[in-house]
Amino acid sequence: IPKNETPINKGIIYLAPPNAHMMLIKGKILISMGAKENHWRPAIDVLFRTAAAAYNSCVTGIILTGLLNDGTSGMVAIKEAGGICMVQEPNEAEFADMPKSVIKNIEVDYRVSLDDMGYILEDIYSRRNCEPTAVPEHIKKESEITIRMASSYDQTSQLGKPTSLTCPDCGGVLTKINEPGLTRYRCFTGHVFTENKLQQDYIERTEETLWIAIRMMEERRNFLLSYESLKETPLLTADRNKRAEELKIHIDRLKDMLAEVSKPVD
């Protein structure tokens, strides 16, 4: 497990430390407690994106078994910088989401069995001389923002189109970043979400709000029904019962809304 600014040496496998991003610059590994991407830290997209910015066509990205679409955005950066894309054959992966997402959105160079990856990599790097290529500006900019943990709206807005949406984690303005087959949203503090993940976050927060509203209405209704007073008159009792019944109608409507909101995202 590397520390911040650990030199990169051949023949060594480096594992990202817990709860920290692992990033690359020329010759070094950087470790950072930067903002989470899709609620992950470390995040594979952060590693791939900074590797593409630092090593352009000399990078080979490999996606193995995994859930959701993590790794797709980073692999887009590797391909746009001239690197190689390799994925595990989804049919043999324990969780096929990640390799399937890459195959769906990117022109994959190698779609192979796990057992075949070793000799393919050996063949690639025994006969291929890496020819440095120009890295697209947007990849370099986003990599720099991530490495510096920049919190600038002006810088983030250069990566895409600012929206009226806000970050579910910190409330910052989100910038929409369109990539081949993929859309991401990035806030100026550094949080990043794929479109599906952002939608799911909004759904979860809507559910939380509705549950709070239901709980508060239930408490008020229970209070009205259990109210005791020696001076209570039949007229006041009827009024309280009427208001309690109206609250019950609103509670049922909120529960119907909650059931609708909670339907799975396609």
Buried (B, 14 or more C-beta within 10 A) or exposed (E): EBEEEBEBEEEEEBEBBEEBBBBBBEEBBBBBEBBBBBBBBBBBBBBBBBBBBBBBBBBBBBBBBBEBBBBBBBBBBBBBBBBBBBBBBBEEBEEBBBBBBBBEBBEBBBBBEEEEBEEBBEEBEEEEEBEEEEBBEBBBBBBBBBBEEBBEBEBBBBBBEBEEBBBBBEEBBBBBBEBEEBBBBBBBBBBBBBBBBBEBBBBEEBBEEBEEBBEEBEEBBEEBBEEEEEEEEEEEEEEBEEBBEEBBEEBEEBEEBBEEBEEEEE
